[in-house]
Amino acid sequence: MSGRTLRIVIVAWLVSGAQVLPQAQGQAPRSPTPAPVTAPVRVQTVADGLEHPWGLAFLPDGRMLVTERPGRLRIVARDGRLSEPLAGVPQVLARGQGGLLDVALDPRFAANSLVYLSYAEPGEEGTAGTAVARGRLGEGRLEDVRVIYRQQPKVAGPNHFGSRLVFARDGTLFVTQGDRYTYRDGAQDLSVGFGKLVRINPDGSVPRDNPFVGRAGARPEIFSYGHRNVQGAALHPQTGQLWTAEHGARGGDELNRPEAGKNYGWPVITYGVDYSGATIGEGTAKPGMEQPVYYWDPVIAPSGMTFYTGDAFPDWKGSVFIGSLRPGLLVRLTLADGKVAREERYLADLRERIRDVRQGPDGLLYLLTDSPGGRILRVMPAAAR
């Protein structure tokens, strides 16, 4: 590269700021790691005193359901008061990254009162695996609780369970999972549940149009594979397509748009390296394996994700918001033609691990902070009173 060309590239980087730069041929676009900026917002604490809150869902009357990783599910009143833990929640493995994870309402909740929970389910001899249970929300408890999905097999270890729950427009349920860390090679093995995005019916049965139904040696619930640890997931408001955010190792966090039957590469291809600094897999690309829409290096440790569709922040409509556990902030992505056109980072001054991001029925953003004294935060326009 000539000195003149090098100078042009450097100028382009400086001018672009948070704009995404062109990538090398065959490579996914990399985050330019923009510096945090001050957002035109004020942040209000809705509730506090939560122990490592993980998932949040809004009830039709404006109250919230919130999970705490040690295994508690609570109702949060509109004034922020916390209920006592609801009875009937399944036993969880509350160790490491395991515990009670996401919560979602059935699309027909007004008629059936069904609530879905994902969690690390303990097994024999210290093993565990991601599971999903559903129950009917009653007075102070979940009733008629039934496990509708279990990751197979259960293995030892406290890490990489995922897990987000997202209902598709056709009523099926996406369950994101992790590779269970030391079992990462299983992300390429269709006979096990590690590192897979699964798609099931609300009763736990397998949709007949899943991509691996009828394939010998493959689990029929699998939708896509080659994932590391997916902790962000949301439906695009226009297309209805699922988008996900997943943790890389040291570098290589990914934004993906999973498609049925496709292989997203982990651990054969990745933009990260092992925590020791050792190379993982065969490089960053391989035929038959999908590239991410976008990746982060250094990482943001993504958890929680939503597409903003409200009116409170008109300039943010259509943006993707993702929580960051490290360095701890709120990431906003502007999309154009299915790609990331711009990245901005907000709320670094909170110095909090953002575990979940949701849009409330009032059009405001709600965040969960992951700490022993976790909070529910409401993000409002600066001028709002």
DOTITOR-848549 format. One record per residue (C-alpha): x, y, z; residue number from 1. Coordinates in nm, 4 decimals. Example, Ala and Ser with C-alpha at 12.3 -4.5 7.8 and 13.67 -1.06 7.14 Angstrom:
+----------+----------+----------+-----+
|        u |        v |        w |   i |
+----------+----------+----------+-----+
|   1.2300 |  -0.4500 |   0.7800 |   1 |
|   1.3670 |  -0.1060 |   0.7140 |   2 |
+----------+----------+----------+-----+
***
This chain:
+----------+----------+----------+-----+
|        u |        v |        w |   i |
+----------+----------+----------+-----+
|   0.0000 |   0.0000 |   0.0000 |   1 |
|   0.1456 |   0.3404 |  -0.0936 |   2 |
|   0.1950 |   0.6174 |   0.1624 |   3 |
|  -0.0745 |   0.8215 |  -0.0139 |   4 |
|  -0.3246 |   0.5359 |   0.0092 |   5 |
|  -0.2419 |   0.4801 |   0.3751 |   6 |
|  -0.3085 |   0.8465 |   0.4528 |   7 |
|  -0.6459 |   0.8267 |   0.2772 |   8 |
|  -0.7467 |   0.5227 |   0.4837 |   9 |
|  -0.6492 |   0.6966 |   0.8075 |  10 |
|  -0.8469 |   1.0080 |   0.7140 |  11 |
|  -1.1465 |   0.7909 |   0.6226 |  12 |
|  -1.1335 |   0.6263 |   0.9651 |  13 |
|  -1.1213 |   0.9595 |   1.1460 |  14 |
|  -1.4032 |   1.1108 |   0.9427 |  15 |
|  -1.6239 |   0.8062 |   0.9666 |  16 |
|  -1.6489 |   0.8077 |   1.3476 |  17 |
|  -1.9261 |   0.5612 |   1.4270 |  18 |
|  -1.9889 |   0.4841 |   1.0606 |  19 |
|  -1.9121 |   0.1271 |   0.9617 |  20 |
|  -1.6082 |   0.0989 |   0.7374 |  21 |
|  -1.5858 |  -0.1175 |   0.4231 |  22 |
|  -1.4673 |  -0.4705 |   0.4940 |  23 |
|  -1.2155 |  -0.6857 |   0.3136 |  24 |
|  -1.3550 |  -0.9236 |   0.0554 |  25 |
|  -1.5180 |  -1.2262 |   0.2181 |  26 |
|  -1.5034 |  -1.0686 |   0.5630 |  27 |
|  -1.7906 |  -0.9455 |   0.7788 |  28 |
|  -1.7949 |  -0.5758 |   0.8708 |  29 |
|  -1.6252 |  -0.4996 |   1.2012 |  30 |
|  -1.7448 |  -0.2485 |   1.4569 |  31 |
|  -1.5349 |   0.0699 |   1.4525 |  32 |
|  -1.5546 |   0.0677 |   1.8355 |  33 |
|  -1.6949 |   0.4200 |   1.8647 |  34 |
|  -1.6380 |   0.6176 |   2.1819 |  35 |
|  -1.9486 |   0.6525 |   2.4019 |  36 |
|  -2.1533 |   0.9677 |   2.3478 |  37 |
|  -2.4097 |   1.1488 |   2.5592 |  38 |
|  -2.7633 |   1.0508 |   2.4599 |  39 |
|  -3.0527 |   1.3018 |   2.4791 |  40 |
|  -3.2099 |   1.1023 |   2.7620 |  41 |
|  -3.2578 |   1.0855 |   3.1339 |  42 |
|  -3.2556 |   0.7573 |   3.3222 |  43 |
|  -3.4949 |   0.6773 |   3.6033 |  44 |
|  -3.4798 |   0.3856 |   3.8456 |  45 |
|  -3.8099 |   0.1951 |   3.8368 |  46 |
|  -3.7157 |  -0.0787 |   4.0843 |  47 |
|  -3.4046 |  -0.1885 |   4.2701 |  48 |
|  -3.2933 |  -0.4568 |   4.5113 |  49 |
|  -3.2948 |  -0.7349 |   4.2503 |  50 |
|  -3.0253 |  -1.0029 |   4.2614 |  51 |
|  -2.8751 |  -1.0412 |   3.9147 |  52 |
|  -3.1980 |  -0.9758 |   3.7197 |  53 |
|  -3.1878 |  -1.1474 |   3.3802 |  54 |
|  -3.5132 |  -1.1246 |   3.1822 |  55 |
|  -3.8055 |  -0.8817 |   3.1655 |  56 |
|  -4.1552 |  -0.9046 |   3.0149 |  57 |
|  -4.4462 |  -0.6606 |   3.0269 |  58 |
|  -4.7884 |  -0.7802 |   3.1341 |  59 |
|  -5.0929 |  -0.6374 |   2.9515 |  60 |
|  -5.1829 |  -0.4175 |   3.2509 |  61 |
|  -4.8404 |  -0.2469 |   3.2521 |  62 |
|  -4.6861 |  -0.4496 |   3.5327 |  63 |
|  -4.3684 |  -0.6438 |   3.4644 |  64 |
|  -4.2372 |  -0.9927 |   3.5210 |  65 |
|  -3.8675 |  -1.0050 |   3.6067 |  66 |
|  -3.6396 |  -1.3043 |   3.6605 |  67 |
|  -3.3497 |  -1.3158 |   3.9051 |  68 |
|  -3.0713 |  -1.5583 |   3.8231 |  69 |
|  -3.0756 |  -1.7352 |   4.1639 |  70 |
|  -3.4207 |  -1.8702 |   4.0685 |  71 |
|  -3.6796 |  -1.6081 |   4.1585 |  72 |
|  -3.9603 |  -1.4705 |   3.9431 |  73 |
|  -4.1288 |  -1.1510 |   4.0635 |  74 |
|  -4.4048 |  -0.9164 |   3.9534 |  75 |
|  -4.3097 |  -0.5487 |   3.9463 |  76 |
|  -4.5988 |  -0.3104 |   4.0082 |  77 |
|  -4.6331 |   0.0052 |   3.8027 |  78 |
|  -4.4975 |   0.2050 |   4.0982 |  79 |
|  -4.1908 |  -0.0212 |   4.1173 |  80 |
|  -4.2896 |  -0.2315 |   4.4174 |  81 |
|  -4.1634 |  -0.5888 |   4.3985 |  82 |
|  -4.3834 |  -0.8850 |   4.4783 |  83 |
|  -4.2655 |  -1.1764 |   4.6856 |  84 |
|  -4.1070 |  -1.4480 |   4.4656 |  85 |
|  -4.3760 |  -1.6424 |   4.2817 |  86 |
|  -4.4208 |  -2.0069 |   4.3807 |  87 |
|  -4.4061 |  -2.2841 |   4.1230 |  88 |
|  -4.0842 |  -2.1780 |   3.9476 |  89 |
|  -3.8746 |  -2.4820 |   3.8439 |  90 |
|  -3.5562 |  -2.5636 |   4.0315 |  91 |
|  -3.2521 |  -2.4077 |   3.8649 |  92 |
|  -2.8762 |  -2.4571 |   3.8719 |  93 |
|  -2.7781 |  -2.1157 |   4.0127 |  94 |
|  -2.4054 |  -2.1385 |   3.9566 |  95 |
|  -2.1689 |  -1.9513 |   3.7254 |  96 |
|  -2.3733 |  -1.8285 |   3.4308 |  97 |
|  -2.6560 |  -2.0680 |   3.5157 |  98 |
|  -2.9840 |  -1.9897 |   3.6843 |  99 |
|  -3.3248 |  -1.8539 |   3.5932 | 100 |
|  -3.2799 |  -1.6741 |   3.2624 | 101 |
|  -3.5412 |  -1.5351 |   3.0231 | 102 |
|  -3.9164 |  -1.4867 |   3.0537 | 103 |
|  -4.1741 |  -1.4456 |   2.7755 | 104 |
|  -4.5524 |  -1.4263 |   2.7521 | 105 |
|  -4.7522 |  -1.6479 |   2.5215 | 106 |
|  -4.8830 |  -1.4477 |   2.2209 | 107 |
|  -5.2330 |  -1.5424 |   2.3450 | 108 |
|  -5.1586 |  -1.4491 |   2.7054 | 109 |
|  -5.4824 |  -1.2522 |   2.7429 | 110 |
|  -5.6725 |  -1.5770 |   2.6802 | 111 |
|  -5.4458 |  -1.8388 |   2.8411 | 112 |
|  -5.2183 |  -1.6566 |   3.0950 | 113 |
|  -4.9202 |  -1.8724 |   2.9898 | 114 |
|  -4.5680 |  -1.7660 |   3.0856 | 115 |
|  -4.2484 |  -1.9269 |   2.9481 | 116 |
|  -3.9178 |  -1.9458 |   3.1351 | 117 |
|  -3.5734 |  -2.0528 |   3.0172 | 118 |
|  -3.3239 |  -2.1681 |   3.2759 | 119 |
|  -3.0310 |  -2.3919 |   3.3605 | 120 |
|  -3.1937 |  -2.7163 |   3.4673 | 121 |
|  -2.9918 |  -2.9359 |   3.7071 | 122 |
|  -2.9392 |  -3.3012 |   3.6228 | 123 |
|  -2.7729 |  -3.5995 |   3.7847 | 124 |
|  -2.4199 |  -3.5864 |   3.9290 | 125 |
|  -2.3821 |  -3.2094 |   3.8920 | 126 |
|  -2.4814 |  -3.1867 |   3.5263 | 127 |
|  -2.7137 |  -2.9261 |   3.3773 | 128 |
|  -2.8618 |  -2.8057 |   3.0513 | 129 |
|  -3.0786 |  -2.5283 |   2.9124 | 130 |
|  -3.4499 |  -2.5971 |   2.9546 | 131 |
|  -3.7805 |  -2.4204 |   2.8921 | 132 |
|  -4.0888 |  -2.4522 |   3.1118 | 133 |
|  -4.4294 |  -2.2960 |   3.0830 | 134 |
|  -4.6977 |  -2.2328 |   3.3428 | 135 |
|  -5.0155 |  -2.0377 |   3.3974 | 136 |
|  -4.9782 |  -1.7115 |   3.5895 | 137 |
|  -5.2012 |  -1.7353 |   3.8958 | 138 |
|  -5.2273 |  -1.5480 |   4.2220 | 139 |
|  -4.8758 |  -1.5425 |   4.3641 | 140 |
|  -4.7635 |  -1.8497 |   4.1734 | 141 |
|  -4.7187 |  -2.0308 |   3.8456 | 142 |
|  -4.9673 |  -2.3127 |   3.8043 | 143 |
|  -4.9658 |  -2.6272 |   3.5893 | 144 |
|  -4.5925 |  -2.5891 |   3.5248 | 145 |
|  -4.4514 |  -2.8249 |   3.2628 | 146 |
|  -4.1075 |  -2.8538 |   3.1035 | 147 |
|  -4.1535 |  -2.8318 |   2.7253 | 148 |
|  -3.7890 |  -2.8423 |   2.6130 | 149 |
|  -3.4611 |  -2.9832 |   2.7432 | 150 |
|  -3.1211 |  -2.9421 |   2.5826 | 151 |
|  -2.9645 |  -3.2844 |   2.5351 | 152 |
|  -2.7431 |  -3.4145 |   2.6751 | 153 |
|  -2.6932 |  -3.2561 |   3.0161 | 154 |
|  -2.3249 |  -3.2061 |   3.0935 | 155 |
|  -2.1081 |  -3.0713 |   3.3747 | 156 |
|  -2.0077 |  -2.7062 |   3.3905 | 157 |
|  -2.1664 |  -2.3728 |   3.4868 | 158 |
|  -2.1256 |  -2.1746 |   3.1630 | 159 |
|  -2.2870 |  -2.0950 |   2.8275 | 160 |
|  -2.6560 |  -2.1739 |   2.8678 | 161 |
|  -2.7819 |  -1.8849 |   2.6487 | 162 |
|  -3.0808 |  -1.8173 |   2.6593 | 163 |
|  -3.3478 |  -1.5924 |   2.5081 | 164 |
|  -3.7073 |  -1.6769 |   2.4182 | 165 |
|  -3.8718 |  -1.5166 |   2.1128 | 166 |
|  -4.2089 |  -1.6011 |   1.9611 | 167 |
|  -4.2179 |  -1.5882 |   1.5816 | 168 |
|  -4.5137 |  -1.4465 |   1.3932 | 169 |
|  -4.6339 |  -1.7979 |   1.3123 | 170 |
|  -4.6602 |  -1.8751 |   1.6850 | 171 |
|  -4.3540 |  -2.0981 |   1.7076 | 172 |
|  -4.0971 |  -2.0348 |   1.9799 | 173 |
|  -3.7267 |  -1.9715 |   1.9214 | 174 |
|  -3.4959 |  -2.0769 |   2.2050 | 175 |
|  -3.1362 |  -1.9554 |   2.1927 | 176 |
|  -2.8692 |  -2.1626 |   2.3645 | 177 |
|  -2.4992 |  -2.1830 |   2.4323 | 178 |
|  -2.2309 |  -2.4369 |   2.3475 | 179 |
|  -2.1748 |  -2.5241 |   2.7169 | 180 |
|  -1.8210 |  -2.3833 |   2.6953 | 181 |
|  -1.5947 |  -2.6887 |   2.7223 | 182 |
|  -1.8215 |  -2.8761 |   2.4791 | 183 |
|  -1.7872 |  -2.6209 |   2.2006 | 184 |
|  -1.7101 |  -2.8773 |   1.9294 | 185 |
|  -2.0665 |  -2.9990 |   1.9780 | 186 |
|  -2.1922 |  -2.6787 |   1.8125 | 187 |
|  -2.1151 |  -2.8562 |   1.4812 | 188 |
|  -2.2776 |  -3.1857 |   1.5853 | 189 |
|  -2.6460 |  -3.2058 |   1.4894 | 190 |
|  -2.7056 |  -3.4958 |   1.7298 | 191 |
|  -2.6621 |  -3.2750 |   2.0402 | 192 |
|  -2.8181 |  -2.9490 |   2.1568 | 193 |
|  -2.4991 |  -2.7515 |   2.2238 | 194 |
|  -2.4588 |  -2.4292 |   2.0252 | 195 |
|  -2.7984 |  -2.4564 |   1.8565 | 196 |
|  -3.0891 |  -2.2235 |   1.7961 | 197 |
|  -3.4005 |  -2.4358 |   1.8305 | 198 |
|  -3.7584 |  -2.3798 |   1.7128 | 199 |
|  -4.0484 |  -2.5535 |   1.8847 | 200 |
|  -4.4236 |  -2.5221 |   1.9085 | 201 |
|  -4.5674 |  -2.3636 |   2.2253 | 202 |
|  -4.6413 |  -2.7102 |   2.3662 | 203 |
|  -4.2844 |  -2.8289 |   2.3021 | 204 |
|  -4.3589 |  -3.0347 |   1.9913 | 205 |
|  -4.1458 |  -2.9908 |   1.6792 | 206 |
|  -4.2784 |  -2.7918 |   1.3816 | 207 |
|  -4.3022 |  -3.0135 |   1.0745 | 208 |
|  -4.1195 |  -2.7570 |   0.8582 | 209 |
|  -3.8047 |  -2.7417 |   1.0733 | 210 |
|  -3.4984 |  -2.7915 |   0.8498 | 211 |
|  -3.3703 |  -3.1172 |   1.0033 | 212 |
|  -3.6986 |  -3.3014 |   1.0528 | 213 |
|  -3.6538 |  -3.6543 |   0.9170 | 214 |
|  -3.2758 |  -3.6309 |   0.8851 | 215 |
|  -3.0994 |  -3.9272 |   1.0425 | 216 |
|  -2.8715 |  -3.8342 |   1.3304 | 217 |
|  -3.0042 |  -3.4796 |   1.3648 | 218 |
|  -3.2226 |  -3.3394 |   1.6401 | 219 |
|  -3.5463 |  -3.2201 |   1.4745 | 220 |
|  -3.5870 |  -2.9124 |   1.6950 | 221 |
|  -3.2687 |  -2.7517 |   1.5547 | 222 |
|  -3.3228 |  -2.4412 |   1.3415 | 223 |
|  -2.9600 |  -2.3287 |   1.2951 | 224 |
|  -2.6239 |  -2.4320 |   1.4395 | 225 |
|  -2.2630 |  -2.3295 |   1.4928 | 226 |
|  -2.3480 |  -2.0724 |   1.7619 | 227 |
|  -2.1369 |  -1.9986 |   2.0695 | 228 |
|  -2.3584 |  -1.8336 |   2.3331 | 229 |
|  -2.6627 |  -1.6382 |   2.2138 | 230 |
|  -2.7969 |  -1.3968 |   2.4754 | 231 |
|  -2.9712 |  -1.1404 |   2.2536 | 232 |
|  -3.2625 |  -1.2073 |   2.0175 | 233 |
|  -3.5486 |  -1.0071 |   1.8664 | 234 |
|  -3.7802 |  -1.0077 |   1.5641 | 235 |
|  -3.7382 |  -0.7425 |   1.2960 | 236 |
|  -4.0589 |  -0.5338 |   1.3103 | 237 |
|  -4.1036 |  -0.5181 |   0.9319 | 238 |
|  -3.9772 |  -0.8545 |   0.8076 | 239 |
|  -4.0551 |  -1.0672 |   1.1127 | 240 |
|  -3.7124 |  -1.2286 |   1.0778 | 241 |
|  -3.5165 |  -1.3256 |   1.3866 | 242 |
|  -3.1938 |  -1.1375 |   1.4615 | 243 |
|  -2.9515 |  -1.2498 |   1.7322 | 244 |
|  -2.6460 |  -1.1261 |   1.9214 | 245 |
|  -2.3972 |  -1.3776 |   2.0564 | 246 |
|  -2.0834 |  -1.3798 |   2.2632 | 247 |
|  -1.7527 |  -1.4505 |   2.0975 | 248 |
|  -1.4441 |  -1.5540 |   2.2892 | 249 |
|  -1.1706 |  -1.2883 |   2.3082 | 250 |
|  -1.3112 |  -1.0812 |   2.0249 | 251 |
|  -1.5670 |  -1.2001 |   1.7766 | 252 |
|  -1.9035 |  -1.1063 |   1.9300 | 253 |
|  -2.1570 |  -1.1429 |   1.6475 | 254 |
|  -2.4780 |  -0.9938 |   1.5157 | 255 |
|  -2.6561 |  -1.2598 |   1.3089 | 256 |
|  -2.9737 |  -1.3079 |   1.1091 | 257 |
|  -3.0170 |  -1.6856 |   1.1459 | 258 |
|  -3.1784 |  -1.8783 |   0.8617 | 259 |
|  -3.3216 |  -2.2275 |   0.8680 | 260 |
|  -3.0650 |  -2.5055 |   0.8404 | 261 |
|  -2.7594 |  -2.2817 |   0.8136 | 262 |
|  -2.4258 |  -2.3217 |   0.9898 | 263 |
|  -2.2829 |  -2.0117 |   1.1627 | 264 |
|  -1.9384 |  -2.1580 |   1.1982 | 265 |
|  -1.8469 |  -2.1805 |   1.5660 | 266 |
|  -1.5900 |  -2.3079 |   1.6575 | 267 |
|  -1.4504 |  -2.3741 |   1.3094 | 268 |
|  -1.4579 |  -2.0085 |   1.2048 | 269 |
|  -1.4577 |  -1.7055 |   1.4317 | 270 |
|  -1.3231 |  -1.3497 |   1.4534 | 271 |
|  -1.2082 |  -1.4096 |   1.8111 | 272 |
|  -0.9234 |  -1.5972 |   1.9733 | 273 |
|  -0.9176 |  -1.8117 |   2.2848 | 274 |
|  -0.8774 |  -1.6454 |   2.6246 | 275 |
|  -0.5208 |  -1.7789 |   2.6271 | 276 |
|  -0.4535 |  -1.6001 |   2.2995 | 277 |
|  -0.4476 |  -1.9276 |   2.1046 | 278 |
|  -0.6123 |  -1.9505 |   1.7630 | 279 |
|  -0.9563 |  -2.1102 |   1.7467 | 280 |
|  -1.0546 |  -2.3202 |   1.4468 | 281 |
|  -0.9471 |  -2.2619 |   1.0880 | 282 |
|  -0.9787 |  -1.8874 |   1.0388 | 283 |
|  -1.2578 |  -1.6403 |   0.9754 | 284 |
|  -1.4289 |  -1.7934 |   0.6717 | 285 |
|  -1.5008 |  -2.1337 |   0.5204 | 286 |
|  -1.7340 |  -2.2502 |   0.2408 | 287 |
|  -2.0695 |  -2.3665 |   0.3741 | 288 |
|  -2.0440 |  -2.1502 |   0.6849 | 289 |
|  -2.2224 |  -1.8177 |   0.7253 | 290 |
|  -2.0629 |  -1.4831 |   0.7990 | 291 |
|  -2.2160 |  -1.2636 |   1.0698 | 292 |
|  -2.3968 |  -0.9461 |   0.9676 | 293 |
|  -2.1485 |  -0.7585 |   1.1900 | 294 |
|  -1.8923 |  -0.8348 |   1.4587 | 295 |
|  -1.7235 |  -0.6670 |   1.7533 | 296 |
|  -1.3546 |  -0.6860 |   1.8412 | 297 |
|  -1.2982 |  -0.5749 |   2.1163 | 298 |
|  -1.6154 |  -0.7343 |   2.2482 | 299 |
|  -1.9252 |  -0.5696 |   2.3928 | 300 |
|  -2.0442 |  -0.8935 |   2.5627 | 301 |
|  -2.4000 |  -0.8598 |   2.4265 | 302 |
|  -2.7057 |  -0.9522 |   2.6318 | 303 |
|  -3.0610 |  -0.8396 |   2.5633 | 304 |
|  -3.1790 |  -0.6918 |   2.2354 | 305 |
|  -3.4764 |  -0.5064 |   2.0921 | 306 |
|  -3.5842 |  -0.3230 |   1.7785 | 307 |
|  -3.7177 |   0.0197 |   1.8698 | 308 |
|  -4.0602 |   0.0990 |   1.7198 | 309 |
|  -4.1944 |   0.3612 |   1.9622 | 310 |
|  -4.2721 |   0.7307 |   1.9251 | 311 |
|  -4.0883 |   0.8648 |   2.2310 | 312 |
|  -3.7593 |   0.8742 |   2.0359 | 313 |
|  -3.8552 |   0.9429 |   1.6715 | 314 |
|  -3.4917 |   0.9533 |   1.5543 | 315 |
|  -3.4360 |   0.6040 |   1.6927 | 316 |
|  -3.7206 |   0.4290 |   1.5133 | 317 |
|  -3.5988 |   0.1122 |   1.3472 | 318 |
|  -3.2750 |   0.1042 |   1.5476 | 319 |
|  -3.1466 |  -0.2083 |   1.7202 | 320 |
|  -3.0564 |  -0.1677 |   2.0875 | 321 |
|  -2.8269 |  -0.4200 |   2.2564 | 322 |
|  -2.7132 |  -0.4338 |   2.6171 | 323 |
|  -2.3416 |  -0.4590 |   2.6862 | 324 |
|  -2.2055 |  -0.6456 |   2.9868 | 325 |
|  -1.8517 |  -0.5311 |   2.9120 | 326 |
|  -1.7578 |  -0.2481 |   2.9005 | 327 |
|  -2.1151 |  -0.1942 |   3.0201 | 328 |
|  -2.3339 |   0.0418 |   2.8161 | 329 |
|  -2.6217 |   0.0574 |   2.5674 | 330 |
|  -2.5356 |  -0.0018 |   2.2010 | 331 |
|  -2.7514 |   0.1415 |   1.9225 | 332 |
|  -2.7202 |   0.0119 |   1.5656 | 333 |
|  -2.8708 |   0.1872 |   1.2644 | 334 |
|  -2.9586 |  -0.0563 |   0.9862 | 335 |
|  -2.9805 |  -0.0002 |   0.6108 | 336 |
|  -3.0603 |  -0.2737 |   0.3580 | 337 |
|  -3.0104 |  -0.5445 |   0.6175 | 338 |
|  -2.6659 |  -0.4203 |   0.7197 | 339 |
|  -2.5279 |  -0.2082 |   1.0012 | 340 |
|  -2.4717 |   0.1459 |   0.8784 | 341 |
|  -2.3809 |   0.3137 |   1.2063 | 342 |
|  -2.3089 |   0.2306 |   1.5700 | 343 |
|  -2.3470 |   0.4565 |   1.8707 | 344 |
|  -2.2839 |   0.3815 |   2.2383 | 345 |
|  -2.4673 |   0.5418 |   2.5285 | 346 |
|  -2.4926 |   0.5365 |   2.9101 | 347 |
|  -2.1301 |   0.4491 |   2.9791 | 348 |
|  -2.1498 |   0.6824 |   3.2791 | 349 |
|  -2.3859 |   0.4365 |   3.4515 | 350 |
|  -2.0953 |   0.1925 |   3.4880 | 351 |
|  -2.3440 |  -0.0937 |   3.4845 | 352 |
|  -2.3621 |  -0.4303 |   3.3115 | 353 |
|  -2.6751 |  -0.4079 |   3.0945 | 354 |
|  -2.8325 |  -0.7549 |   3.0942 | 355 |
|  -3.1631 |  -0.6964 |   2.9124 | 356 |
|  -3.3202 |  -0.4296 |   2.6909 | 357 |
|  -3.6950 |  -0.4043 |   2.6301 | 358 |
|  -3.9341 |  -0.1538 |   2.4807 | 359 |
|  -4.2245 |  -0.0802 |   2.7115 | 360 |
|  -4.5875 |  -0.0262 |   2.6099 | 361 |
|  -4.5252 |   0.3460 |   2.6731 | 362 |
|  -4.2630 |   0.3549 |   2.3944 | 363 |
|  -3.9747 |   0.3989 |   2.6396 | 364 |
|  -3.6736 |   0.1730 |   2.6815 | 365 |
|  -3.6292 |  -0.0417 |   2.9922 | 366 |
|  -3.2976 |  -0.1903 |   3.1009 | 367 |
|  -3.1914 |  -0.4512 |   3.3559 | 368 |
|  -2.8594 |  -0.4038 |   3.5337 | 369 |
|  -2.6740 |  -0.7235 |   3.6228 | 370 |
|  -2.5409 |  -0.6935 |   3.9764 | 371 |
|  -2.6160 |  -0.8207 |   4.3288 | 372 |
|  -2.8255 |  -0.5045 |   4.3700 | 373 |
|  -2.9682 |  -0.4944 |   4.0187 | 374 |
|  -3.2154 |  -0.2364 |   3.8952 | 375 |
|  -3.4843 |  -0.1839 |   3.6361 | 376 |
|  -3.4111 |   0.1436 |   3.4579 | 377 |
|  -3.6439 |   0.3531 |   3.2414 | 378 |
|  -3.4809 |   0.5528 |   2.9605 | 379 |
|  -3.6812 |   0.8684 |   2.8822 | 380 |
|  -3.6339 |   1.1694 |   2.6544 | 381 |
|  -3.4333 |   1.4369 |   2.8306 | 382 |
|  -3.7216 |   1.6827 |   2.8074 | 383 |
|  -3.9779 |   1.4398 |   2.9536 | 384 |
|  -4.1237 |   1.5129 |   3.2970 | 385 |
+----------+----------+----------+-----+
***
